[in-house]
């Protein structure tokens, strides 16, 4: 958006709230909700230290100055400085939390392992101590087979174990050397028997967390910082993991490790109880619902949860803890526990559930909030919910300041704050008119009491449903900017689906918890709650799948910028701060509509591209090909879309780049041939983007194989027209266009011939020549002999162009003949580890041209202007 437009919006907002006494607003907030004010200053300090380049010496100076000035303002009222007490307290808290955040991040960067490892994996022997309970997940390769073969295959599948290990030594040269840091370890196999405190020796491939290699791709390093992990180790099998016996060396467990071992054993036992009693089709949902372990969820269900806005129901949060405590309260009442004993019992249940689910920030937030409620009730003291929520925000921001930037923590606090403040759907401020309305409502209530029982019950249900929809709608609107920004999806259907699923979740969670408890006490009894949980989860999954298929129920969109997300919440806080509680709804509603309209417009506006420039972006997808072609700013095509190992036919790697360009529609996708690493992302793309057509060489989609079958069904499902092309006809004539765009006239099909060669799919690859500004861009797919001989028998293109290396730069292709025929100025290699070998670069550079490899440089963007100037940029070296 232009700066003039932004300034106009800010000016309008400031005019609307002109004349507001800031100091009076702060005094009012400090008197009514002091912890809320402190939480705001604390979180602001963490944010400023994260994004502002401020030295810790500055924070320390501000801390000292505010600590000195505060008693001066309090003890010398005659100086007239009493109004500065609140800002000084705020500055004190802000600088204190900024220093805390700086200390945590500095401790992370001081890990010595960061100074010896690289982004690329290398073999390593590592010793260390397991410091978190093991987490299990399906092996990615096995999961791709299992999810397509039904529940029986899933139950018998292979697993990976995820461990977090504090590093002690690494094998540098021939001797182990001491290092500090923590590693995320993935072991191919089940070694869940490893517990916190175990001393282990591991052999695998170690590396630092890699930076994003494509535009729009999430930076996993930010997640690593939040979890205090410096590197990752991939272990191929259980034989490469050795438990070191330290009993003879006097090795003992700390009290924290002892507690972790107990919790890990209980969590493992709970997991086994669920796996034994819950039907295989619902095990993934059950583990996510009860224990927060989402590792067995298949990708289809996980995506349905995302697009219906119901993923939070299966992520352990305060809602789960609240339901569990209600059940615990009922049990305590049935056992006739004394009141004080009940408080102790509820506290024990809370601590146990927090520990067994991994101590996630949303659960910790709920635990703190519920603890304040219990304490205030036990002490007969008033409790302000927002103040209690603010206390949780203060404690969590101090304990784990980097978690402030996690989506789960942000959404958790936003959702709860919205539920506590949005009020009932028809509530109003205490004005004279509202009092008259309230009096009329009392008369209406008397009239309703004269109705029959059925009518009163229906009215009660209708009122409850309206209230539930109101609360769900408020939460959906307030959390929309973060959800949209992080997940690229807007889900209006979530307002209704959450209302329908909430009561079902109560029953399912109760059944799941009962299954675990029965498994610990009397195992044969667990079959009853397990059956109930399975049936309810089946209904929940049916509702979710149904909602995910509703037309218009959700939309995949490019995300708004971080600036616009911050703008939404900044104005929202301004409205809440200055408007009375009964007069905020219209302002919030108007601002939400304005914000969504502007954010949608800015997000879906294609990224800039100069007139007369042809752009091709080679996405880093590993071993595979996905090339985004943009002849004009608003015209986008794809040449191939797939990569090796994409068994789920996801399009995530390509989605991120397209969304970063503001793309919502693809004019078409050109598929070179029937190798899966060139087309297996098409089903995912069809769900997220509007695709105008698909272009293939003759007979490409008629082959056999599960992925081709799935691709054909998706094409039929979305009604995408398919056109077959060969070198004997122009591309424009095959597309049956009434008016051929000027740029399309410069696209030539060089291969295959009308009658396919009696050879492999590679030999019949679709080869395109795109001429622009006197240069050419050659896209040869996986062309190999005898197709190579056929290609080089055609007229040679003009030298000095750009060519994508055939077959991902394979050393076995007839490279010399193709290079001598094409004479490119630059060669682009779209490939993985094999393409990164020096021999590939040497082979392609033999003709004198430059070589660029996506596995080394990340995404590569080629721009050719009308005068034939070629600009090549790589994402890792020179991001755009």
C-alpha positions in Angstrom: 0.0 0.0 0.0 1.2 3.5 -0.8 2.5 5.6 2.2 -0.1 8.3 1.4 -2.9 5.8 1.9 -1.4 4.6 5.2 -1.0 8.2 6.5 -4.6 9.0 5.5 -5.9 6.1 7.5 -3.7 7.0 10.6 -4.9 10.6 10.3 -8.5 9.5 10.3 -7.9 7.3 13.4 -6.1 10.1 15.3 -8.9 12.6 14.4 -11.4 10.2 15.7 -9.7 9.9 19.1 -8.4 13.5 19.3 -8.7 15.1 22.7 -8.1 11.9 24.7 -6.2 12.4 27.9 -3.5 9.8 27.8 -2.4 10.2 31.4 -6.0 9.9 32.6 -6.4 6.7 30.6 -3.3 5.2 32.1 -4.4 6.2 35.6 -7.8 4.6 35.1 -6.2 1.4 33.7 -3.7 1.3 36.5 -6.4 1.6 39.1 -8.8 -0.9 37.5 -6.5 -3.5 35.9 -2.9 -2.9 37.1 -1.6 -6.3 36.0 -2.9 -5.7 32.5 -0.9 -2.5 32.3 2.2 -4.3 33.6 1.7 -7.2 31.1 1.5 -4.7 28.2 4.7 -3.0 29.2 6.4 -6.4 29.7 5.4 -7.8 26.3 6.4 -4.5 24.7 9.9 -4.7 26.2 10.3 -8.2 24.7 9.1 -7.0 21.3 11.4 -4.0 21.3 14.4 -6.0 22.2 13.5 -8.5 19.5 13.0 -6.0 16.6 14.8 -2.8 17.7 18.6 -2.6 17.5 19.0 -1.5 21.1 22.1 -2.2 23.2 21.6 -4.0 26.5 23.5 -1.1 28.1 20.7 1.2 27.0 18.1 -1.1 28.6 20.2 -1.2 31.8 20.5 2.6 31.8 16.8 3.0 31.4 16.2 0.5 34.2 18.5 2.3 36.6 17.1 5.7 35.8 13.5 4.7 36.1 14.3 2.9 39.4 15.9 6.1 40.8 13.3 8.5 39.4 10.3 6.5 40.7 10.8 7.1 44.5 11.7 10.7 43.7 8.3 11.3 42.1 6.5 9.4 44.9 8.2 11.2 47.8 8.3 14.7 46.5 4.7 15.5 45.5 5.3 19.2 45.6 7.4 19.0 42.5 4.2 18.0 40.5 5.8 14.9 39.1 3.2 12.4 40.5 1.7 11.9 37.1 5.0 10.4 35.9 4.9 7.5 38.3 2.9 5.3 35.9 5.1 5.9 32.9 8.2 5.3 35.0 6.8 2.0 36.3 6.1 1.1 32.7 9.6 2.0 31.7 11.0 0.0 34.6 9.0 -3.1 33.6 9.7 -2.6 29.9 13.5 -2.4 30.3 13.5 -5.3 32.8 11.7 -7.6 30.4 13.9 -6.4 27.5 17.0 -7.4 29.5 15.4 -10.7 30.3 14.8 -11.4 26.6 18.3 -10.3 25.7 19.8 -12.6 28.3 17.9 -15.6 27.0 18.8 -15.0 23.3 22.4 -14.3 24.2 22.6 -17.6 26.1 21.3 -19.3 23.0 23.9 -17.7 20.7 26.7 -18.5 23.1 26.4 -22.2 22.5 29.7 -23.3 21.2 28.2 -25.8 18.8 27.0 -22.9 16.6 30.6 -22.1 15.7 31.7 -25.5 14.4 28.7 -26.8 12.4 27.5 -25.9 9.0 24.1 -25.7 7.3 24.8 -28.8 5.3 24.8 -32.2 7.1 28.0 -34.0 7.9 28.7 -37.3 9.7 29.2 -36.9 13.4 29.4 -38.9 16.7 27.7 -37.1 19.5 27.3 -37.8 23.2 24.8 -36.0 25.4 22.0 -36.2 27.9 18.3 -36.6 26.9 16.5 -33.7 28.6 12.9 -34.0 27.3 10.5 -37.0 27.0 10.7 -38.8 23.7 8.1 -38.0 21.1 6.9 -40.5 18.5 5.8 -39.8 14.9 5.2 -41.9 11.8 8.1 -42.4 9.5 7.4 -40.0 6.6 8.1 -42.6 3.9 6.1 -45.3 5.7 3.3 -42.9 6.4 2.8 -42.2 2.7 2.1 -45.9 2.2 0.2 -46.4 5.4 -2.4 -43.7 4.9 -3.3 -45.0 1.5 -3.7 -48.6 2.7 -6.1 -48.1 5.6 -6.0 -48.4 9.3 -4.4 -51.8 9.5 -1.4 -50.5 7.7 -1.2 -47.5 9.9 -1.3 -49.6 13.1 1.6 -51.7 11.9 3.7 -48.8 10.5 7.2 -47.7 11.3 8.0 -44.8 13.6 10.5 -42.1 14.1 11.6 -41.0 17.6 12.1 -37.3 18.2 14.5 -36.5 21.1 16.0 -33.3 22.5 19.5 -33.8 23.7 21.9 -31.5 25.6 25.2 -31.9 23.8 28.3 -32.9 25.8 30.9 -33.9 23.1 31.3 -34.0 19.3 33.8 -36.1 17.4 36.1 -33.5 15.8 38.9 -35.3 13.9 39.8 -38.4 15.9 39.0 -37.2 19.4 35.7 -36.1 21.1 35.7 -32.5 22.2 33.4 -30.8 24.7 30.7 -28.5 23.3 27.6 -26.7 24.6 24.2 -26.6 22.9 21.1 -28.7 22.3 20.2 -30.9 19.4 16.9 -32.0 17.9 17.5 -35.7 17.2 15.4 -37.8 14.7 15.9 -41.5 15.1 14.5 -43.9 12.5 13.0 -46.4 14.8 11.2 -46.7 18.2 13.5 -45.7 21.1 10.8 -44.2 23.3 12.4 -46.1 26.2 15.0 -43.3 26.4 14.0 -41.0 29.3 15.2 -37.6 30.5 18.6 -37.9 32.2 19.7 -40.9 30.0 23.3 -40.5 28.8 23.5 -41.5 25.1 26.0 -41.8 22.2 24.7 -41.3 18.7 26.0 -41.5 15.2 24.3 -39.6 12.4 24.3 -36.6 10.1 24.4 -33.3 12.0 23.8 -29.7 10.8 22.6 -26.4 11.9 19.0 -25.4 11.1 19.0 -24.2 7.5 17.8 -20.7 6.4 14.8 -20.5 4.1 15.8 -21.2 0.5 12.6 -19.8 -1.2 10.7 -16.5 -0.9 7.8 -16.7 1.5 9.2 -19.9 3.2 9.1 -19.9 7.0 12.4 -19.7 8.8 12.7 -22.8 11.0 15.6 -21.1 12.8 13.0 -18.9 14.6 11.3 -22.0 15.9 14.6 -23.4 17.0 15.5 -20.3 19.0 12.1 -20.5 20.8 12.8 -24.1 21.7 16.5 -23.5 22.6 17.8 -25.9 19.9 20.9 -25.1 18.0 21.3 -28.1 15.6 19.6 -31.2 14.3 20.9 -34.8 14.1 19.5 -37.4 11.8 20.1 -41.0 13.0 19.4 -43.8 10.5 18.6 -46.6 12.9 18.5 -47.9 16.4 21.9 -49.5 16.0 23.4 -46.0 15.9 22.1 -45.1 19.4 23.9 -46.4 22.5 22.8 -45.9 26.1 25.9 -45.1 28.1 26.0 -46.7 31.6 27.2 -44.1 34.1 26.4 -46.1 37.2 30.0 -46.8 37.9 31.0 -43.2 37.4 28.6 -41.9 40.1 26.2 -40.4 37.6 22.9 -39.4 39.2 19.7 -37.7 38.1 18.8 -34.2 39.1 15.4 -33.7 40.7 14.2 -32.1 37.4 15.3 -35.2 35.5 13.7 -37.5 38.0 10.4 -35.7 37.6 10.8 -35.8 33.9 11.3 -39.5 33.9 8.2 -40.1 35.9 6.1 -37.9 33.6 7.6 -39.5 30.5 6.6 -43.0 31.8 3.1 -41.9 32.6 2.8 -40.2 29.2 4.0 -43.3 27.4 1.6 -45.4 29.4 -1.3 -43.0 28.5 -0.3 -43.2 24.9 -0.3 -47.0 24.9 -3.8 -47.1 26.6 -5.2 -44.9 23.8 -3.6 -46.9 21.0 -4.9 -50.2 22.5 -8.5 -49.0 23.0 -9.2 -46.4 20.3 -10.0 -47.6 16.8 -7.0 -47.2 14.4 -8.8 -44.7 12.2 -9.3 -42.3 15.2 -6.0 -42.9 17.1 -4.4 -39.7 15.6 -7.3 -37.6 16.7 -7.5 -39.2 20.1 -3.8 -38.6 20.8 -4.0 -35.0 19.7 -7.1 -34.4 21.8 -6.0 -36.0 25.0 -2.2 -35.7 25.1 -1.5 -33.0 22.4 0.5 -35.5 20.3 -0.5 -34.7 16.7 2.2 -37.0 15.2 -0.3 -39.7 14.0 -2.7 -37.3 12.3 -2.8 -37.9 8.6 -2.2 -34.9 6.3 -5.7 -34.9 5.0 -7.3 -34.6 8.4 -4.7 -32.1 9.5 -5.5 -29.9 6.5 -9.3 -30.3 7.1 -8.7 -29.1 10.7 -6.8 -26.1 9.4 -9.3 -25.0 6.7 -12.3 -25.4 9.0 -10.6 -23.4 11.8 -10.9 -26.3 14.2 -7.2 -27.2 14.7 -7.2 -25.5 18.1 -9.8 -28.1 19.4 -7.2 -30.8 19.0 -4.2 -28.8 20.3 -4.1 -29.1 24.0 -5.0 -25.8 25.5 -6.9 -24.1 28.3 -10.2 -25.4 27.0 -8.9 -29.0 27.5 -7.7 -28.2 31.0 -11.0 -26.5 31.9 -13.0 -29.5 30.8 -10.7 -31.8 32.7 -11.0 -29.8 35.9 -14.8 -29.8 35.6 -14.6 -33.6 35.5 -12.2 -33.6 38.5 -14.6 -31.3 40.4 -17.5 -33.7 39.8 -15.4 -36.7 41.0 -14.3 -34.7 44.1 -18.0 -34.0 44.8 -19.0 -37.6 44.4 -16.2 -38.7 46.8 -17.4 -36.0 49.3 -14.0 -34.4 49.6 -13.7 -31.5 52.0 -13.4 -28.1 50.3 -9.7 -27.7 51.1 -9.0 -31.2 49.9 -10.8 -30.4 46.7 -8.6 -27.4 46.0 -5.5 -29.6 46.6 -6.9 -32.3 44.3 -7.7 -29.8 41.5 -4.2 -28.3 41.9 -2.7 -31.8 41.6 -4.7 -32.6 38.5 -3.7 -29.3 36.9 0.0 -29.9 37.6 -0.2 -33.5 36.3 -1.9 -32.5 33.1 0.5 -29.6 32.4 3.4 -32.0 32.8 2.0 -34.9 30.8 1.2 -32.7 27.9 4.6 -31.2 27.7 4.1 -27.8 29.5 2.9 -26.0 26.4 2.4 -22.2 26.8 -1.4 -22.4 26.2 -1.8 -25.0 29.0 0.5 -23.0 31.3 -1.6 -20.0 30.6 -4.7 -21.9 31.6 -3.1 -23.4 34.6 -2.1 -19.9 35.9 -5.5 -18.5 35.2 -7.3 -21.3 36.9 -4.9 -21.2 39.9 -5.8 -17.5 40.5 -9.5 -18.4 40.4 -9.0 -21.2 42.9 -6.9 -19.1 45.2 -9.3 -16.1 45.1 -12.2 -18.4 45.8 -10.4 -20.2 48.7 -9.3 -16.8 50.2 -12.8 -15.2 49.5 -11.2 -12.5 47.5 -12.6 -10.9 44.3 -11.1 -12.1 41.0 -10.9 -10.0 37.9 -10.5 -12.4 34.9 -8.5 -10.0 32.7 -6.1 -9.3 35.6 -5.7 -13.0 36.1 -5.0 -13.5 32.4 -2.5 -10.6 32.6 -0.7 -12.4 35.5 -0.3 -15.4 33.3 1.0 -13.2 30.5 3.6 -11.7 32.9 4.8 -15.0 34.3 5.1 -16.7 30.9 6.8 -13.7 29.2 9.4 -13.7 32.0 9.9 -17.5 32.1 10.0 -18.0 28.4 10.3 -14.6 26.6 10.9 -16.1 23.2 7.6 -17.9 23.4 5.9 -14.5 23.0 6.5 -14.9 19.3 4.9 -18.3 18.9 1.6 -18.5 17.2 0.1 -20.8 19.8 0.8 -18.5 22.7 -0.5 -15.4 20.8 -3.7 -17.1 19.7 -4.3 -18.6 23.2 -4.1 -15.2 24.9 -6.1 -13.5 22.2 -8.9 -16.1 22.2 -9.3 -16.0 26.0 -9.1 -12.2 26.2 -11.8 -12.0 23.6 -14.1 -14.4 25.4 -13.6 -12.5 28.6 -14.4 -9.1 27.1 -16.7 -9.5 24.2 -19.8 -9.8 26.5 -23.2 -11.2 25.5 -24.6 -10.6 22.1 -27.3 -8.2 23.2 -25.5 -6.6 26.1 -25.4 -2.7 26.2 -23.9 0.0 28.2 -25.8 1.4 31.2 -27.5 4.2 29.4 -31.1 5.4 29.9 -32.2 3.7 26.7 -30.5 0.5 27.7 -32.3 0.5 31.1 -35.6 0.9 29.3 -34.7 -2.1 27.1 -33.8 -4.1 30.1 -37.2 -3.3 31.7 -38.9 -4.5 28.6 -36.8 -7.7 28.6 -38.1 -8.4 32.1 -41.6 -8.2 30.9 -40.7 -10.5 28.0 -39.3 -12.9 30.5 -42.5 -13.0 32.4 -44.4 -13.6 29.2 -42.1 -16.5 28.3 -42.7 -18.2 31.6 -46.3 -18.6 30.6 -45.3 -20.7 27.5 -45.3 -24.4 27.5 -42.3 -26.5 28.4 -41.4 -27.4 24.8 -41.5 -23.8 23.7 -39.4 -22.6 26.7 -36.9 -25.4 25.9 -36.7 -24.4 22.2 -36.3 -20.7 23.2 -33.5 -21.6 25.6 -31.7 -23.7 23.0 -32.0 -20.9 20.5 -30.7 -18.3 22.9 -27.8 -20.6 23.9 -27.0 -21.3 20.2 -27.0 -17.5 19.4 -24.7 -16.8 22.3 -22.3 -19.6 21.3 -22.2 -18.3 17.7 -21.6 -14.8 19.0 -18.6 -15.9 21.0 -17.2 -18.0 18.2 -17.6 -15.2 15.8 -15.8 -12.7 18.0 -12.9 -15.1 18.5 -12.7 -15.8 14.8 -12.6 -12.1 13.9 -10.0 -11.1 16.5 -7.7 -14.0 15.7 -8.2 -13.7 11.9 -5.1 -11.5 11.2 -2.6 -13.9 12.9 -4.3 -17.1 11.4 -4.3 -15.5 7.9 -0.7 -14.3 8.2 0.6 -17.7 9.5 -1.5 -20.2 7.6 -2.7 -18.4 4.4 -6.3 -19.4 5.0 -9.5 -17.5 5.8 -12.3 -19.8 7.2 -15.8 -18.2 7.7 -17.1 -21.7 8.2 -15.2 -22.0 11.5 -17.7 -19.8 13.3 -20.4 -22.6 13.0 -18.1 -25.6 13.0 -16.6 -24.7 16.4 -20.1 -24.4 17.9 -21.1 -27.8 16.6 -17.9 -29.5 17.7 -17.4 -28.0 21.2 -20.0 -30.3 23.0 -18.7 -33.3 21.0 -15.2 -32.5 22.1 -16.3 -32.5 25.8 -17.6 -36.0 25.4 -14.6 -37.2 23.4 -12.1 -35.7 25.8 -13.9 -37.2 28.8 -13.9 -40.6 27.1 -10.2 -40.3 26.3 -9.2 -39.3 29.8 -11.4 -42.1 31.2 -9.7 -44.5 28.9 -6.3 -43.5 30.2 -7.4 -43.6 33.9 -9.0 -47.0 33.4 -5.9 -48.3 31.7 -3.8 -47.3 34.8 -6.3 -48.9 37.3 -8.4 -51.6 35.7 -7.4 -52.2 32.1 -10.5 -54.3 31.0 -12.8 -51.4 32.0 -11.0 -49.1 29.5 -12.8 -50.6 26.5 -16.1 -48.8 27.4 -14.8 -45.2 27.4 -12.5 -46.1 24.5 -15.5 -47.2 22.4 -17.4 -44.0 23.3 -14.3 -41.8 22.5 -13.9 -43.6 19.1 -17.6 -43.1 18.1 -17.6 -39.4 19.0 -14.3 -38.8 17.2 -15.8 -40.5 14.2 -18.7 -38.0 14.2 -16.3 -35.1 14.8 -14.2 -36.2 11.8 -17.3 -36.5 9.7 -18.4 -33.0 10.6 -14.9 -31.6 9.9 -14.7 -33.3 6.5 -18.2 -32.1 5.6 -17.3 -28.5 6.6 -14.1 -28.6 4.6 -16.0 -29.5 1.5 -18.5 -26.7 1.8 -18.1 -24.3 -1.2 -16.9 -20.9 0.0 -16.4 -22.2 3.5 -12.7 -21.3 3.3 -10.3 -19.6 1.0 -6.6 -19.9 0.5 -5.0 -16.5 0.1 -1.6 -14.8 0.1 -1.1 -13.5 3.7 -1.1 -9.9 4.7 2.2 -8.3 5.7 3.4 -8.2 9.3 2.9 -4.5 9.2 -0.8 -4.8 8.5 -1.2 -7.4 11.3 0.5 -5.1 13.8 -1.7 -2.2 12.5 -4.9 -4.2 13.2 -4.0 -4.9 16.8 -2.6 -1.5 17.5 -5.9 0.2 16.4 -7.8 -2.5 18.3 -5.9 -1.7 21.5 -6.6 2.0 20.9 -10.3 1.4 20.6 -10.4 -0.8 23.8 -8.3 1.8 25.7 -10.3 4.9 24.9 -13.9 3.6 24.3 -16.3 2.7 27.1 -16.9 -1.1 27.3 -20.5 -0.8 26.0 -19.6 1.4 23.0 -16.8 -0.5 21.3 -18.6 -2.9 19.1 -19.4 -0.6 16.2 -15.9 0.8 16.2 -14.3 -2.7 16.2 -16.7 -3.9 13.5 -16.0 -1.0 11.2 -12.3 -1.3 11.8 -12.3 -5.0 11.1 -14.2 -4.6 7.8 -11.9 -1.8 6.7 -8.8 -3.7 7.7 -9.9 -6.9 6.0 -10.7 -5.1 2.7 -7.4 -3.2 2.6 -5.4 -6.3 3.7 -7.0 -8.5 1.1 -6.3 -5.9 -1.6 -2.7 -5.5 -0.6 -2.1 -9.3 -0.2 -3.6 -10.2 -3.6 -1.9 -7.5 -5.6 0.9 -9.1 -7.7 4.4 -8.2 -6.8 6.0 -5.5 -8.9 7.4 -6.4 -12.4 8.6 -3.8 -14.8 6.9 -3.5 -18.2 8.6 -5.6 -20.9 10.3 -7.9 -18.5 10.0 -11.7 -18.7 10.5 -13.4 -15.3 11.2 -17.1 -14.5 11.7 -18.2 -10.9 13.2 -21.7 -10.4 11.9 -22.8 -7.0 14.2 -24.8 -4.8 12.2 -28.0 -4.3 15.1 -30.4 -3.9 15.3 -33.1 -6.6 12.5 -31.9 -8.8 11.3 -29.0 -10.9 8.9 -26.1 -10.4 9.5 -23.0 -12.5 7.2 -20.0 -12.2 6.9 -18.1 -15.5 5.6 -14.5 -15.5 5.4 -12.9 -19.0 3.5 -10.0 -17.3 2.9 -8.9 -13.8 -0.6 -10.5 -13.6 0.0 -13.5 -15.8 1.5 -16.6 -14.1 2.3 -20.0 -15.5 4.1 -23.0 -14.1 6.5 -25.3 -15.9 6.4 -28.5 -13.9 5.4 -28.8 -10.2 6.9 -31.6 -8.2 9.8 -33.1 -6.3 11.1 -36.4 -5.2 9.7 -37.8 -1.9 6.4 -35.8 -2.2 4.3 -38.9 -1.5 1.4 -36.9 -0.1 1.3 -34.7 -3.3 1.6 -31.6 -1.3 2.4 -28.2 -2.9 3.8 -26.4 0.1 7.1 -25.5 -1.4 5.5 -23.9 -4.5 2.6 -22.4 -2.5 4.9 -20.2 -0.4 6.6 -18.7 -3.5 3.4 -18.1 -5.3 1.8 -16.5 -2.3 4.8 -14.2 -1.8 4.1 -12.9 -5.3 0.4 -12.2 -4.4 -0.7 -15.0 -6.8 -4.2 -16.5 -6.5 -4.7 -17.7 -10.1 -2.5 -19.7 -12.4 -3.1 -19.2 -16.1 -1.9 -22.7 -16.7 0.5 -25.5 -15.7 2.8 -27.1 -18.3 3.9 -30.7 -17.4 7.0 -31.9 -19.1 6.5 -35.7 -18.6 5.1 -38.4 -16.4 7.9 -38.6 -13.7 6.3 -37.9 -10.3 9.0 -35.4 -9.4 7.6 -33.1 -12.1 3.9 -33.2 -11.5 3.1 -34.6 -8.0 2.3 -31.2 -6.5 -0.6 -30.6 -8.9 -3.3 -31.9 -6.5 -2.2 -29.5 -3.8 -2.1 -26.6 -6.2 -5.6 -27.4 -7.4 -6.9 -27.0 -3.9 -5.3 -23.6 -3.3 -5.2 -21.9 -6.7 -7.5 -21.4 -9.6 -5.8 -23.2 -12.6 -6.8 -22.2 -16.1 -5.5 -25.2 -18.0 -3.0 -28.0 -18.0 -0.6 -28.6 -21.0 1.1 -31.9 -21.5 2.9 -33.8 -24.2 0.8 -36.4 -26.0 -0.4 -39.3 -23.8 1.3 -38.1 -20.6 -1.7 -38.4 -18.3 -2.8 -41.8 -19.6 0.0 -43.7 -17.9 -0.3 -46.1 -14.9 0.5 -45.5 -11.3 -1.1 -44.3 -8.1 0.1 -40.7 -8.4 -1.1 -40.3 -12.0 -4.4 -41.8 -11.1 -4.8 -39.3 -8.2 -3.8 -36.5 -10.5 -6.3 -37.4 -13.1 -9.1 -37.6 -10.5 -8.1 -34.1 -9.2 -8.1 -32.7 -12.7 -11.6 -34.1 -13.3 -12.8 -33.0 -9.8 -11.9 -29.3 -10.5 -12.8 -29.4 -14.1 -9.4 -28.2 -15.4 -9.1 -28.4 -19.2 -6.2 -30.4 -20.5 -4.4 -29.7 -23.8 -1.8 -31.9 -25.5 0.9 -30.2 -27.5 3.8 -31.3 -29.7 6.4 -29.6 -32.0 4.1 -29.8 -35.1 1.7 -27.1 -33.8 1.9 -23.8 -32.2 1.0 -23.5 -28.5 -1.5 -20.7 -29.2 -3.5 -22.9 -31.7 -3.7 -25.8 -29.3 -5.1 -23.6 -26.5 -8.0 -22.5 -28.8 -7.6 -18.8 -27.8 -9.6 -16.2 -29.7 -7.0 -13.6 -29.1 -3.4 -14.8 -28.8 -1.3 -12.8 -26.2 1.8 -11.2 -27.8 4.1 -13.1 -25.4 2.5 -16.5 -26.3 3.6 -16.1 -29.9 7.2 -16.2 -28.7 6.8 -19.6 -27.1 7.8 -22.5 -29.3 7.4 -26.2 -28.6 10.6 -27.9 -29.7 9.9 -31.5 -28.5 8.3 -34.1 -28.6 7.2 -34.9 -32.1 3.5 -35.6 -32.9 4.3 -39.4 -32.8 6.0 -40.1 -29.5 9.4 -41.8 -29.5 9.5 -45.4 -28.6 11.5 -44.6 -25.5 11.1 -43.5 -21.9 9.0 -40.7 -20.6 12.2 -38.7 -20.2 13.0 -38.9 -23.9 9.5 -37.5 -24.7 9.8 -34.5 -22.4 8.1 -31.3 -23.3 10.8 -28.9 -24.4 9.9 -25.2 -24.6 11.8 -22.3 -26.1 10.7 -18.8 -24.9 12.1 -15.9 -26.9 12.2 -12.5 -25.4 14.3 -9.4 -26.1 16.6 -11.3 -28.5 17.3 -14.0 -25.8 15.8 -17.4 -25.3 14.9 -19.4 -22.2 15.1 -23.2 -22.8 13.1 -25.6 -20.5 13.9 -29.2 -21.5 12.4 -31.2 -18.7 14.3 -34.5 -18.2 15.2 -34.9 -21.8 17.6 -37.7 -22.5 18.6 -39.9 -25.5 17.2 -40.6 -28.0 15.1 -37.4 -27.4 18.4 -35.4 -27.2 19.3 -36.4 -30.8 15.9 -35.4 -32.0 16.1 -32.0 -30.3 19.6 -31.0 -31.6 18.4 -31.8 -35.1 16.1 -28.8 -34.9 17.3 -25.3 -35.8 19.6 -23.9 -33.1 18.4 -21.1 -30.9 20.2 -17.8 -30.7 23.3 -18.1 -28.4 23.6 -16.3 -25.1 20.3 -17.4 -23.6 19.4 -19.2 -20.4 18.9 -23.0 -20.2 17.6 -25.2 -17.5 19.9 -28.2 -17.3 18.1 -31.4 -18.5 17.4 -34.1 -16.0 18.5 -31.9 -13.0 22.0 -31.7 -14.2 22.5 -35.5 -14.4 26.0 -36.6 -15.2 24.6 -39.3 -17.4 22.8 -37.1 -19.9 24.4 -36.1 -23.2 25.4 -32.7 -21.8 28.0 -31.8 -24.4 25.7 -32.2 -27.4 23.0 -30.1 -25.8 25.3 -27.4 -24.6 27.0 -27.1 -28.0 23.5 -26.9 -29.7 22.0 -24.4 -27.2 25.2 -22.3 -26.4 23.6 -20.8 -23.3 25.0 -17.9 -21.4 23.7 -19.2 -18.1 22.6 -22.7 -17.0 20.2 -23.3 -14.1 20.1 -26.6 -12.3 16.9 -27.5 -10.4 18.0 -30.4 -8.2 18.9 -31.7 -4.8 22.1 -33.1 -3.2 23.3 -34.8 -6.4 23.0 -31.6 -8.3 25.2 -29.8 -5.7 28.2 -31.9 -6.6 31.2 -30.0 -8.1 31.2 -32.4 -11.0 27.8 -31.1 -12.2 29.0 -27.5 -12.2 32.2 -28.5 -14.0 30.3 -30.4 -16.7 27.8 -27.5 -17.4 30.5 -24.8 -17.2 32.7 -26.6 -19.9 31.0 -24.5 -22.6 32.0 -21.3 -20.9 28.7 -20.3 -19.4 27.7 -19.6 -15.8 26.1 -22.3 -13.7 23.5 -21.8 -10.9 22.2 -24.7 -8.7 19.1 -24.3 -6.6 20.5 -26.8 -4.0 23.4 -24.3 -3.4 21.8 -20.9 -4.0 18.2 -21.5 -3.2 15.5 -20.2 -5.5 16.9 -18.5 -8.6 15.1 -15.7 -10.4 15.9 -14.9 -14.0 14.7 -11.6 -15.6 15.1 -10.8 -19.3 14.1 -7.3 -20.3 13.0 -6.0 -23.7 16.6 -5.1 -24.6 17.9 -8.6 -23.9 19.6 -7.8 -20.6 19.7 -10.8 -18.3 19.5 -10.5 -14.5 20.0 -13.6 -12.3 19.5 -13.4 -8.6 19.7 -16.2 -6.0 17.6 -16.1 -2.8 20.4 -17.1 -0.4 22.9 -14.7 -1.8 20.7 -11.7 -2.9 17.1 -12.1 -1.8 14.4 -10.0 -3.4 
